[in-house]
Amino acid sequence: MKRFAIGLFALTLLLGSHANATLRYVSQTGAGAYTLPSAAHAAAVNGDTILVGPGIYVEPASVVITKRLTWIGAGWDQSIVNGLGNSGTFQFNASTATGSTIEGLRLNGGGAGQAGFYNAMTNCDSITARRCMFVGGANTNAIGWTATNGRLYLEDCVIIHNYQFVNGIEGPRSGGMLRNCVVVSNVSPSPGNAWAIGSATAATGPLEVYNSVFLNWGNIFNTATGSPASVLINNAAFDFNGATSWGTIPGASLMDFNAGPAGVAAIGTNYITIPSNPFVTYDTALNYVIGTTNLNLIGGSNLIDAGNPGILDVNGSRSDVGVYGGPRPLIDNGVPNYPWAVNIVNVPNVVGQGTPVNATAIGRVGPQ
């Protein structure tokens, strides 16, 4: 069980360039060429990288993505996009966006029917989100991924569901992967007819879920009859309510070293019963509180070094169960690899024309 520190980097690191792409800067203060992510998207071409600086960006509608781009924010606590459209804050709307990636952003569904992340476009495939937070708005799923032939890969992400009778992740219909993710319902109680991930329609591709945590659900999975077998390893579910079930999972699925509380039927092999709240900070009444909840395992938890022995933590020990276990654990605040300056101090802060100024930048960067 390891947590990563955030390093300090000089501002000059921020000004480095990535090869083979045009860097486009989005800045709330106007320091970049664009003040909204949608404006940067409009100017971009396939293969560009859009850097979304610290700030809160209010988009009047969905950011409709039709190009293959790399999006990089400064972390989900720093780079926040609020969408007010009718589908998703980031909505993938063309096959030409296939292969896009986003990292280090928080996408909030701000309007009615507004998911944080959305794709209903056939053949918009292989979208990857790393170290992001997705928050669902009113009357909608946190993530809507109903596209056929559109796989979704979520790595080190937090998905927060906020509305009754809808789901945390609707889909992904074509399969994909969750690795070291948190999927939580902040509805209390979460109704039994809502699920954390899945669809009432049969999936066309397999779903793989590793080292993830599911909180405050009645049902975790809803995998319709006819769906391919799933792979579920090293996951923990806690704070069940309502129907209290792992849900519907294809019979041929590989399920190993998963964990849940007593009273919930075990799934697969090497199942681990959680005797009490295993997390450093998780309040079952408040559910997931951004900036406060800490899902590291408490000392002595039976989930420490209890995962699949073929999977190791970063320190070489047997993997823990949950989001901080395995070779690529959850990164606090979603800090990306790209170096960001998050605070710049001028000394002196009041100067006359022609006076030299010393600038000190405090920055952050995730593990390489």
C-alpha positions in Angstrom: 0.0 0.0 0.0 1.7 3.2 -1.2 0.8 6.8 -1.7 2.7 9.1 -4.1 4.1 12.5 -3.1 3.7 15.4 -5.5 7.0 16.9 -6.5 8.1 20.5 -7.0 9.1 21.7 -10.4 10.3 25.0 -11.8 8.1 26.9 -14.2 10.5 26.2 -17.0 9.3 22.5 -17.0 5.8 23.7 -17.9 7.1 25.3 -21.0 8.6 22.1 -22.5 7.0 20.7 -25.6 5.7 17.3 -26.6 7.0 15.9 -29.9 4.7 15.3 -32.8 1.8 17.5 -31.6 0.8 21.1 -31.3 0.3 22.1 -27.7 -2.8 24.3 -27.2 -3.1 26.0 -23.8 -6.5 26.7 -22.1 -6.2 29.2 -19.2 -8.9 30.7 -17.1 -6.8 33.8 -16.7 -6.3 34.3 -20.4 -2.6 33.4 -20.2 -3.2 30.8 -22.9 -4.6 31.2 -26.4 -8.0 29.8 -25.2 -10.3 30.4 -22.2 -12.5 27.4 -22.7 -11.8 23.8 -23.6 -14.4 24.0 -26.4 -12.5 26.9 -28.1 -9.3 24.9 -28.0 -11.1 21.9 -29.5 -12.5 24.0 -32.4 -8.9 25.1 -33.3 -7.2 21.7 -32.9 -6.5 19.1 -35.5 -6.1 15.3 -35.0 -3.1 14.5 -32.8 -2.9 17.8 -30.9 -2.6 18.0 -27.2 -4.8 20.4 -25.2 -3.5 21.5 -21.8 -6.2 22.7 -19.5 -4.7 24.9 -16.8 -5.9 25.2 -13.2 -9.3 26.9 -12.9 -13.1 26.3 -13.2 -14.4 26.4 -16.7 -18.1 26.8 -17.3 -19.1 25.5 -20.7 -22.6 26.7 -21.9 -23.1 23.3 -23.6 -21.4 20.0 -24.0 -17.8 20.0 -25.3 -18.5 17.9 -28.4 -15.4 16.0 -29.3 -14.9 15.1 -33.0 -11.1 14.8 -33.2 -8.5 12.5 -31.9 -6.8 14.6 -29.1 -4.9 14.3 -25.9 -6.4 16.3 -23.1 -4.3 17.0 -20.0 -5.3 19.0 -16.9 -3.4 19.8 -13.7 -5.4 17.3 -11.6 -9.1 16.8 -10.8 -8.8 19.2 -7.9 -7.3 21.9 -10.1 -8.7 21.7 -13.6 -12.5 21.5 -13.5 -15.0 21.7 -16.3 -18.7 22.3 -15.7 -21.0 21.4 -18.6 -24.5 22.7 -19.0 -25.6 20.7 -22.1 -28.0 17.8 -22.4 -25.7 14.8 -22.8 -22.2 14.9 -21.3 -19.7 17.6 -20.3 -17.3 15.8 -22.7 -19.4 14.2 -25.4 -17.7 12.0 -28.0 -19.7 12.5 -31.2 -17.8 11.2 -34.2 -15.7 8.1 -35.1 -12.8 10.6 -35.9 -12.4 11.0 -32.1 -11.4 7.3 -31.8 -8.2 6.9 -29.7 -8.6 10.1 -27.7 -7.3 10.3 -24.1 -7.9 12.6 -21.2 -6.0 12.9 -18.0 -6.1 15.0 -14.9 -9.5 16.6 -15.3 -12.7 16.8 -13.3 -15.8 16.8 -15.5 -19.0 17.8 -13.8 -22.5 17.3 -15.3 -24.0 20.6 -14.4 -27.3 20.5 -16.3 -30.4 18.3 -16.2 -29.5 15.1 -18.1 -25.8 16.0 -18.1 -23.4 13.2 -17.5 -19.7 13.9 -16.9 -18.6 11.7 -19.8 -20.7 10.5 -22.7 -20.5 8.5 -25.9 -23.4 7.3 -27.9 -21.6 7.4 -31.3 -21.2 4.0 -33.1 -17.6 3.3 -34.0 -16.1 6.0 -31.7 -13.8 3.5 -30.1 -11.0 3.1 -27.6 -11.4 6.2 -25.4 -9.1 6.3 -22.4 -9.4 8.4 -19.3 -6.7 8.4 -16.7 -6.7 10.1 -13.3 -10.0 11.9 -13.9 -13.1 12.5 -11.8 -16.5 12.3 -13.4 -19.6 13.6 -11.6 -23.1 13.0 -12.8 -25.7 15.7 -12.9 -29.5 15.6 -12.3 -31.5 12.7 -13.8 -28.5 11.1 -15.5 -25.7 8.6 -15.1 -22.3 9.8 -14.1 -20.9 8.2 -17.3 -23.1 7.2 -20.3 -21.3 4.9 -22.7 -24.0 3.2 -24.7 -22.2 3.3 -28.1 -21.7 0.0 -29.9 -18.2 -0.6 -31.1 -17.0 1.9 -28.6 -14.7 0.5 -25.9 -13.9 2.6 -22.7 -10.8 2.3 -20.6 -10.8 4.0 -17.2 -7.6 4.1 -15.2 -7.3 5.7 -11.7 -10.6 7.5 -12.0 -13.3 8.5 -9.5 -16.9 8.2 -10.7 -19.6 9.9 -8.6 -23.3 9.1 -9.1 -25.8 11.8 -7.7 -29.3 10.9 -8.9 -31.8 8.2 -8.0 -33.0 5.6 -10.5 -30.0 6.0 -12.8 -26.7 4.3 -12.8 -23.1 5.1 -12.1 -21.8 3.9 -15.5 -24.4 3.0 -18.1 -22.3 0.6 -20.3 -19.7 0.4 -21.6 -21.8 -1.6 -24.2 -18.8 -2.7 -26.1 -16.7 -3.6 -23.1 -13.5 -2.1 -21.8 -11.6 -1.9 -18.5 -11.7 -0.3 -15.1 -8.4 -0.3 -13.2 -7.9 1.3 -9.8 -11.2 3.2 -10.0 -13.8 4.3 -7.4 -17.4 4.1 -8.4 -19.7 5.6 -5.7 -23.3 6.5 -5.3 -23.8 9.7 -3.3 -27.6 9.1 -3.2 -28.8 7.9 0.2 -30.2 5.3 0.0 -29.2 4.4 -3.5 -32.3 2.6 -5.0 -32.0 -1.1 -5.7 -32.8 -0.6 -9.4 -29.6 1.4 -10.0 -26.3 -0.3 -10.6 -22.7 0.8 -10.5 -21.7 -0.4 -14.0 -23.5 -2.3 -16.7 -26.5 -2.2 -19.1 -29.9 -3.8 -19.5 -28.8 -4.5 -23.1 -26.2 -7.3 -23.8 -22.7 -6.1 -24.2 -20.7 -6.9 -27.4 -17.3 -6.9 -25.7 -15.8 -8.2 -22.4 -15.5 -6.0 -19.3 -12.3 -6.3 -17.1 -12.3 -4.7 -13.6 -9.2 -4.7 -11.4 -8.4 -3.2 -8.0 -11.5 -1.0 -7.9 -13.8 0.0 -5.1 -17.6 0.2 -5.2 -19.4 2.2 -2.4 -23.1 2.6 -1.5 -24.7 0.4 -4.1 -27.5 -2.1 -4.0 -26.2 -3.9 -7.1 -22.7 -3.5 -8.5 -22.8 -5.2 -11.9 -25.7 -5.5 -14.3 -24.5 -7.6 -17.2 -27.3 -8.6 -19.5 -27.8 -12.2 -20.7 -25.7 -12.9 -23.8 -22.8 -10.7 -22.7 -19.2 -12.0 -22.9 -17.6 -13.2 -19.7 -16.0 -10.6 -17.4 -12.7 -10.5 -15.5 -13.1 -9.3 -12.0 -10.0 -9.4 -9.7 -8.9 -7.6 -6.5 -12.1 -5.5 -6.2 -13.7 -4.4 -2.9 -17.4 -3.5 -2.4 -18.6 -1.8 0.8 -21.5 0.0 2.3 -24.2 -2.0 0.5 -27.8 -1.1 0.7 -31.1 -2.2 -0.7 -30.8 -5.5 -2.6 -27.2 -6.0 -1.4 -25.8 -8.0 -4.3 -22.8 -8.0 -6.6 -25.5 -8.1 -9.3 -25.7 -10.0 -12.5 -22.4 -11.4 -13.9 -21.9 -13.8 -16.8 -21.5 -17.4 -15.5 -18.2 -18.1 -17.2 -16.5 -14.9 -15.7 -13.2 -15.1 -14.0 -13.7 -13.7 -10.5 -10.9 -14.0 -8.0 -9.8 -12.3 -4.7 -12.7 -9.9 -4.5 -14.0 -8.6 -1.1 -17.3 -7.6 0.4 -18.9 -7.4 3.9 -20.6 -10.3 5.6 -24.2 -10.9 4.5 -23.4 -10.3 0.8 -23.1 -13.5 -1.3 -19.5 -14.2 -2.3 -18.5 -14.3 -5.9 -15.8 -16.3 -7.5 -12.8 -17.9 -5.8 -10.7 -16.7 -2.8 -13.4 -14.4 -1.7 -12.5 -12.1 1.3 -15.1 -11.0 3.9 -14.6 -7.5 5.1 -15.3 -7.4 8.9 -15.7 -3.6 9.3 -15.0 -0.3 7.5 -11.5 -0.9 6.0 -10.7 2.7 4.9 -8.8 5.4 6.6 -11.7 7.9 6.1 -15.0 6.8 4.7 -18.3 7.9 6.4 -21.2 5.6 5.4 -23.7 8.4 6.1 -21.9 11.0 4.0 -20.5 8.6 1.4 -17.7 10.0 -0.8 -16.7 13.5 0.1 -14.3 15.1 -2.4 -11.1 16.2 -0.6 -12.0 14.3 2.6 -12.6 10.7 1.9 -9.4 8.6 2.0 -9.7 5.1 0.7 -6.3 3.9 1.8 -6.6 0.8 3.9 -6.3 1.2 7.7 -3.5 -0.6 9.4 -4.3 -4.2 10.1 -7.0 -4.4 7.4 -7.4 -8.0 6.1 -7.3 -6.5 2.5 -3.6 -5.6 2.8 -1.4 -8.1 0.9 -4.5 -10.1 0.3 -5.0 -9.8 -3.5 -4.1 -12.1 -6.3 -0.5 -13.2 -5.6 0.4 -12.8 -9.2 -0.2 -9.1 -9.0 2.3 -7.0 -7.0 2.2 -3.6 -5.4 4.7 -0.9 -6.3 6.9 -2.0 -3.4 7.1 -5.6 -4.7 4.8 -7.0 -2.0 1.7 -9.0 -2.8 -1.1 -6.7 -4.0 -3.6 -5.1 -1.7 -7.3 -5.3 -2.6 -8.7 -1.9 -3.6 -7.7 1.2 -5.4 -4.2 1.6 -3.8 -3.2 -1.9 -4.7 -1.5 -3.3 -7.7 1.3 -1.9 -9.9 -0.5 1.3 -10.9 -2.4 2.5 -7.8 -4.8 5.4 -7.7 -3.0 8.8 -7.7 -4.5 11.3 -5.2 -6.2 14.2 -6.9 -5.5 12.8 -10.3 -2.2 14.5 -10.8 -0.9 13.7 -14.3 2.6 13.1 -15.5 2.7 16.5 -17.2 4.4 19.1 -15.0 2.1 22.0 -14.0 2.8 25.3 -12.2 -0.2 25.8 -9.9 1.1 28.9 -8.1 3.5 31.7 -9.2 4.8 34.3 -6.7 6.5 37.5 -7.9 9.1 39.1 -5.6 8.6 42.0 -5.2 4.9 42.0 -6.2 4.7 45.7 -7.0 7.3 47.0 -9.4 7.9 49.9 -11.7 8.6 49.7 -15.4 11.9 48.1 -16.2 12.4 46.7 -12.7 13.6 43.0 -12.7 11.2 40.5 -11.2 12.0 37.2 -9.6 9.3 34.6 -10.1 9.0 31.5 -8.0 6.7 28.7 -9.3 5.2 25.9 -7.1 4.3 23.0 -9.3 3.2 19.4 -9.3 3.7 16.3 -11.4 2.6 12.7 -10.9 4.9 9.7 -10.9 6.6 8.9 -14.2 
